[in-house]
């Protein structure tokens, strides 16, 4: 059943790519469906969030620029995007290596379970977007803005207990959805 | 919410604080359920900013619709991505905070280029024009050149009782050493010098018997004048009434040149390009009239141009240069085209 679903998804993705090749405004759908995977792939290989955002943006700009040259070979579109991302990261590392700023990424690439972690993070980032608004807001303030529960409670005008409770519920919801996806 | 979950929330929050403070640290979890939540919390440390995804999506949407947007919110990316396109940052949309329509920029660039080309062509056209408007030149019709003692044109004579006899002209030369004669006083001179008239040297053979081509007298005669062949005292050939410019062939003339009047019609100019203003005269705004004396040949070409009244500052040369290219319907005498003397006034005026 999953194989049939995958084939259907690939067929849909192929139609979407062909549509975007004729009408670049349709690229938005490809962007939405692949953003988290590309970002998760990149953020695992760079040192900070800002650099991850820069590389992710570069990947999608290059993808849009070269979309007309993309040829469908039955491989998911994400694979093409991740190859662009790998090349972009390699370029950065080469430039940085000249200045002695970074270590070789080989260790990261050879780490077992790297791809699984990327997929897990991509799914997790996507699930955050589906959280109830108050839970999502607390997660973003806590992990992106790195604010304390007290700071968040003051910002939202809620008690610290309420914020802790929202944080716990959000994590529990995400855990439950990750579990169900793996099962 | 039960007590266990409340306790878990506090413990979880402390563990999350440790994760955020030191990413490499792995906080201890007393329960597997707690460990799962902390694993998720650890992954959430890399969560992208909420507005980043939306912002990048808008950038791509603008770009997909043919409009470029700024990437200056991520300077490092902007530098690497558009580093090759910094030549015209407005055109390529880098370094600005607003979207740019490339087509509009291209149209504007083309319009400006066309305007510059138009101005340049206009400049070239004006520079190469024969100054049809400014400065302005006025041609004054030819008028009879009054005879004067300083004019060198004129015929000659041998103090004979009969007019000069008919015959071909002597040879021409730039400088006259001895005037032409019909009968040499010394037929066997020790130092022979060829008699000539002053005119452009045409390298013609010396005739066996010289004379006045317009004369009807067949018997040999040098004419009643002196110093030449003809009725006056000039050193040339002709029937002028003084030594300066008699009718006929003077020692400065070429062929037979007549002043207009007395049956001689004035030449009529048919091609008269206007002279240019010299740069020196233009700079000091010099105006005035240059008078040129010319002979209009039977073929309608001006010859023997000389400056009768000068303006200087290069205007004389400009006048000569222009009038030399003029063409005329020649003047006539007895229905035949003849060379006619003329004065030409060339007016140089700045308007």
HADDOCK unambig.tbl for C-alpha pairs under 7 A between the chains (distance, minus, plus):
assign (segid A and resid 24 and name CA) (segid B and resid 64 and name CA) 4.94 0.50 0.50
assign (segid A and resid 24 and name CA) (segid B and resid 65 and name CA) 6.94 0.50 0.50
assign (segid A and resid 25 and name CA) (segid B and resid 61 and name CA) 6.22 0.50 0.50
assign (segid A and resid 25 and name CA) (segid B and resid 64 and name CA) 5.30 0.50 0.50
assign (segid A and resid 25 and name CA) (segid B and resid 65 and name CA) 6.23 0.50 0.50
assign (segid A and resid 28 and name CA) (segid B and resid 57 and name CA) 6.91 0.50 0.50
assign (segid A and resid 28 and name CA) (segid B and resid 61 and name CA) 6.73 0.50 0.50
assign (segid A and resid 43 and name CA) (segid B and resid 46 and name CA) 6.69 0.50 0.50
assign (segid A and resid 49 and name CA) (segid B and resid 46 and name CA) 6.75 0.50 0.50
assign (segid A and resid 49 and name CA) (segid B and resid 48 and name CA) 6.99 0.50 0.50
assign (segid A and resid 54 and name CA) (segid B and resid 74 and name CA) 6.34 0.50 0.50
assign (segid A and resid 54 and name CA) (segid B and resid 77 and name CA) 5.41 0.50 0.50
assign (segid A and resid 57 and name CA) (segid B and resid 56 and name CA) 6.43 0.50 0.50
assign (segid A and resid 58 and name CA) (segid B and resid 77 and name CA) 6.88 0.50 0.50
assign (segid A and resid 61 and name CA) (segid B and resid 60 and name CA) 6.77 0.50 0.50
assign (segid A and resid 121 and name CA) (segid B and resid 43 and name CA) 6.29 0.50 0.50
assign (segid A and resid 125 and name CA) (segid B and resid 47 and name CA) 6.34 0.50 0.50
assign (segid A and resid 143 and name CA) (segid B and resid 44 and name CA) 6.25 0.50 0.50
assign (segid A and resid 143 and name CA) (segid B and resid 45 and name CA) 5.26 0.50 0.50
assign (segid A and resid 144 and name CA) (segid B and resid 45 and name CA) 6.71 0.50 0.50
assign (segid A and resid 144 and name CA) (segid B and resid 47 and name CA) 6.32 0.50 0.50
assign (segid A and resid 144 and name CA) (segid B and resid 49 and name CA) 6.34 0.50 0.50
assign (segid A and resid 146 and name CA) (segid B and resid 20 and name CA) 6.90 0.50 0.50
assign (segid A and resid 164 and name CA) (segid B and resid 9 and name CA) 6.00 0.50 0.50
assign (segid A and resid 164 and name CA) (segid B and resid 13 and name CA) 6.97 0.50 0.50
assign (segid A and resid 165 and name CA) (segid B and resid 9 and name CA) 6.52 0.50 0.50
assign (segid A and resid 168 and name CA) (segid B and resid 9 and name CA) 5.94 0.50 0.50
assign (segid A and resid 171 and name CA) (segid B and resid 37 and name CA) 5.97 0.50 0.50
assign (segid A and resid 171 and name CA) (segid B and resid 40 and name CA) 6.94 0.50 0.50
assign (segid A and resid 172 and name CA) (segid B and resid 37 and name CA) 6.75 0.50 0.50
assign (segid A and resid 175 and name CA) (segid B and resid 37 and name CA) 6.60 0.50 0.50
assign (segid A and resid 175 and name CA) (segid B and resid 40 and name CA) 6.95 0.50 0.50
